[in-house]
Amino acid sequence: MQLNSFNDIQRSHRHIFLSPHFDDVIYSCGGTLGVQASAGLRPLVITVFGGAPAAPVEFSQLATDVHRQMGFRQDAQAAVATRRREDSAALDYLRADYLWLDYVDAIYRGTPPYYTNEQQLIGGEVHPGDLWIDRELAQNLVALHERLPDAVWYAPLAVGGHVDHQIVCSAADRLVELGANVKLYEDFPYVLKGGALEKRLNDFGNTLEPALIEMSEMLALRQEAAAMYASQIDVNFDNKAAMLNAMETYTYSIRPVHTVHLERYWTMA
């Protein structure tokens, strides 16, 4: 079910997932969502960069290339509308509630654009013009925590360093400072890159501890939900078969035991 604002979030939303983009939580935590829904819970996914630009966007070459890879023309509003349809289908399939915030994706921000190449977008520094998003998002999350102090939060670890993931991870750190129960998930598919997870854990001084959720029976559910983001398959995996295989292989590799598939989260020691 779609929510319209923070005010719609209820005490029954005991598990709150922060997704930088429309696909991130299902890519990374889809099995956990399935486990929770099967237990009668109603997990909530908040997509932070879920907004559509209010005015025509000055497309950088990066934005043009990303749109072409996703099969879109230079129409940001139409692209976001398509991605919202994909997201609602996937989250309805997993029986999760969802809220789209109005911040726009990094490739649409700035005049002139803040991020003009992949190195700036993934692994680069957050542009100073974006720091207000971190502050405002953190303020809203803290207010929600004060209203729902027992909620469990799931936020991106920001493996790979995508600037939007960095912003959400930073905002979630304010919750950690207040003693909230925050679990950082491994950003999929960025975590597939060799050394990426180790590098990010090192950024935290190797102070994080792992927590595992067994989701073997939900692997197919995660894969099917992920496939509903049709515009993202070629961009991230080349094809659907490669995506399904990557999810199966990685969730098995966390602890290679026959037929066991896991999702791993990281918490402050």
RAPE-V339113 format. One record per residue. RES is the residue in one small letter. SS is DSSP state (helix for helix, strand for strand, loop for the rest). PHI is phi in radians with two decimals (none if undefined). Layout:
RES&SS&PHI ; RES&SS&PHI
This chain:
m&loop&none ; q&strand&-1.47 ; l&strand&-1.71 ; n&loop&-1.87 ; s&loop&-2.84 ; f&helix&-1.01 ; n&helix&-1.14 ; d&helix&-1.41 ; i&loop&-1.31 ; q&loop&-1.94 ; r&loop&-1.09 ; s&loop&-1.22 ; h&loop&-1.47 ; r&loop&-1.53 ; h&strand&-2.24 ; i&strand&-2.07 ; f&strand&-1.84 ; l&strand&-1.74 ; s&strand&-1.98 ; p&loop&-0.99 ; h&loop&-2.12 ; f&loop&-1.09 ; d&loop&-1.74 ; d&helix&-1.08 ; v&helix&-1.22 ; i&helix&-1.17 ; y&helix&-1.02 ; s&helix&-1.75 ; c&helix&-2.27 ; g&helix&-1.01 ; g&helix&-1.16 ; t&helix&-1.11 ; l&helix&-1.02 ; g&helix&-1.11 ; v&helix&-1.07 ; q&helix&-1.15 ; a&helix&-1.10 ; s&helix&-1.18 ; a&loop&-1.57 ; g&loop&1.57 ; l&loop&-1.47 ; r&loop&-2.20 ; p&loop&-1.08 ; l&strand&-2.06 ; v&strand&-1.94 ; i&strand&-1.81 ; t&strand&-1.59 ; v&loop&-1.29 ; f&strand&-1.67 ; g&loop&-1.90 ; g&loop&-1.58 ; a&loop&-1.87 ; p&loop&-0.96 ; a&loop&-1.38 ; a&loop&-2.35 ; p&loop&-0.94 ; v&loop&-1.77 ; e&loop&-1.38 ; f&loop&-1.35 ; s&loop&-1.37 ; q&helix&-1.10 ; l&helix&-1.06 ; a&helix&-1.09 ; t&helix&-1.07 ; d&helix&-1.15 ; v&helix&-1.11 ; h&helix&-1.08 ; r&helix&-1.11 ; q&helix&-1.13 ; m&helix&-1.51 ; g&loop&1.48 ; f&loop&-1.88 ; r&loop&-1.50 ; q&loop&-1.44 ; d&loop&-2.34 ; a&helix&-1.12 ; q&helix&-1.08 ; a&helix&-1.16 ; a&helix&-1.11 ; v&helix&-1.14 ; a&helix&-1.07 ; t&helix&-1.14 ; r&helix&-1.18 ; r&helix&-1.15 ; r&helix&-1.09 ; e&helix&-1.07 ; d&helix&-1.14 ; s&helix&-1.11 ; a&helix&-1.12 ; a&helix&-1.18 ; l&helix&-1.31 ; d&helix&-1.11 ; y&helix&-1.05 ; l&loop&-1.54 ; r&loop&1.06 ; a&loop&-1.97 ; d&strand&-1.42 ; y&strand&-2.64 ; l&strand&-2.35 ; w&strand&-1.74 ; l&loop&-1.49 ; d&strand&-1.68 ; y&loop&-1.15 ; v&loop&-1.68 ; d&loop&-0.97 ; a&helix&-0.97 ; i&helix&-1.20 ; y&helix&-1.82 ; r&loop&-1.65 ; g&loop&1.67 ; t&loop&-2.34 ; p&loop&-1.21 ; p&loop&-0.96 ; y&loop&-1.27 ; y&loop&-2.13 ; t&loop&-2.00 ; n&loop&-2.61 ; e&helix&-1.13 ; q&helix&-1.15 ; q&helix&-1.28 ; l&helix&-1.31 ; i&strand&-2.08 ; g&loop&1.69 ; g&loop&-1.54 ; e&loop&-1.51 ; v&loop&-1.14 ; h&loop&-1.12 ; p&helix&-0.95 ; g&helix&-1.21 ; d&helix&-1.76 ; l&helix&-1.14 ; w&helix&-1.12 ; i&helix&-1.12 ; d&helix&-0.97 ; r&helix&-1.13 ; e&helix&-1.19 ; l&helix&-1.08 ; a&helix&-1.03 ; q&helix&-1.03 ; n&helix&-1.20 ; l&helix&-1.18 ; v&helix&-1.10 ; a&helix&-1.08 ; l&helix&-1.21 ; h&helix&-1.07 ; e&helix&-1.13 ; r&helix&-1.44 ; l&loop&-2.21 ; p&loop&-1.15 ; d&loop&-1.66 ; a&loop&-1.18 ; v&strand&-1.70 ; w&strand&-1.88 ; y&strand&-2.22 ; a&strand&-2.33 ; p&strand&-1.19 ; l&loop&-1.26 ; a&loop&1.25 ; v&loop&-1.08 ; g&loop&1.65 ; g&loop&1.36 ; h&strand&-0.99 ; v&helix&-1.06 ; d&helix&-1.19 ; h&helix&-1.19 ; q&helix&-1.05 ; i&helix&-1.09 ; v&helix&-1.17 ; c&helix&-1.07 ; s&helix&-1.10 ; a&helix&-1.10 ; a&helix&-1.16 ; d&helix&-1.10 ; r&helix&-1.13 ; l&helix&-1.18 ; v&helix&-1.04 ; e&helix&-1.06 ; l&loop&-1.56 ; g&loop&1.51 ; a&loop&-1.21 ; n&strand&-1.45 ; v&strand&-2.03 ; k&strand&-1.99 ; l&strand&-1.67 ; y&strand&-1.64 ; e&loop&-1.44 ; d&loop&-1.14 ; f&loop&-1.78 ; p&loop&-1.67 ; y&helix&-1.01 ; v&helix&-1.18 ; l&helix&-1.25 ; k&loop&-1.25 ; g&loop&-0.97 ; g&loop&1.45 ; a&helix&-1.15 ; l&helix&-1.15 ; e&helix&-1.07 ; k&helix&-1.09 ; r&helix&-1.21 ; l&helix&-1.09 ; n&helix&-1.15 ; d&helix&-1.05 ; f&loop&-1.59 ; g&loop&1.21 ; n&loop&0.93 ; t&loop&-1.73 ; l&strand&-1.51 ; e&strand&-2.03 ; p&strand&-1.43 ; a&strand&-2.35 ; l&strand&-1.92 ; i&strand&-2.08 ; e&strand&-1.43 ; m&loop&-2.36 ; s&helix&-0.92 ; e&helix&-1.24 ; m&helix&-1.80 ; l&helix&-1.01 ; a&helix&-1.09 ; l&helix&-1.13 ; r&helix&-1.06 ; q&helix&-1.13 ; e&helix&-1.16 ; a&helix&-1.13 ; a&helix&-1.07 ; a&helix&-1.17 ; m&loop&-1.27 ; y&loop&-1.52 ; a&helix&-1.04 ; s&helix&-1.22 ; q&helix&-1.77 ; i&helix&-1.12 ; d&helix&-1.14 ; v&helix&-1.08 ; n&helix&-1.70 ; f&helix&-2.36 ; d&loop&1.40 ; n&loop&-2.81 ; k&helix&-1.11 ; a&helix&-1.05 ; a&helix&-1.15 ; m&helix&-1.11 ; l&helix&-1.06 ; n&helix&-1.15 ; a&helix&-1.08 ; m&helix&-1.14 ; e&helix&-1.15 ; t&helix&-1.16 ; y&helix&-1.20 ; t&helix&-1.17 ; y&helix&-1.37 ; s&helix&-1.19 ; i&loop&-1.05 ; r&loop&-2.60 ; p&loop&-1.19 ; v&loop&-2.13 ; h&loop&-0.88 ; t&loop&1.21 ; v&loop&-1.71 ; h&loop&-2.22 ; l&strand&-2.26 ; e&strand&-2.05 ; r&strand&-1.98 ; y&strand&-2.16 ; w&strand&-2.19 ; t&strand&-2.26 ; m&strand&-1.16 ; a&loop&-1.17
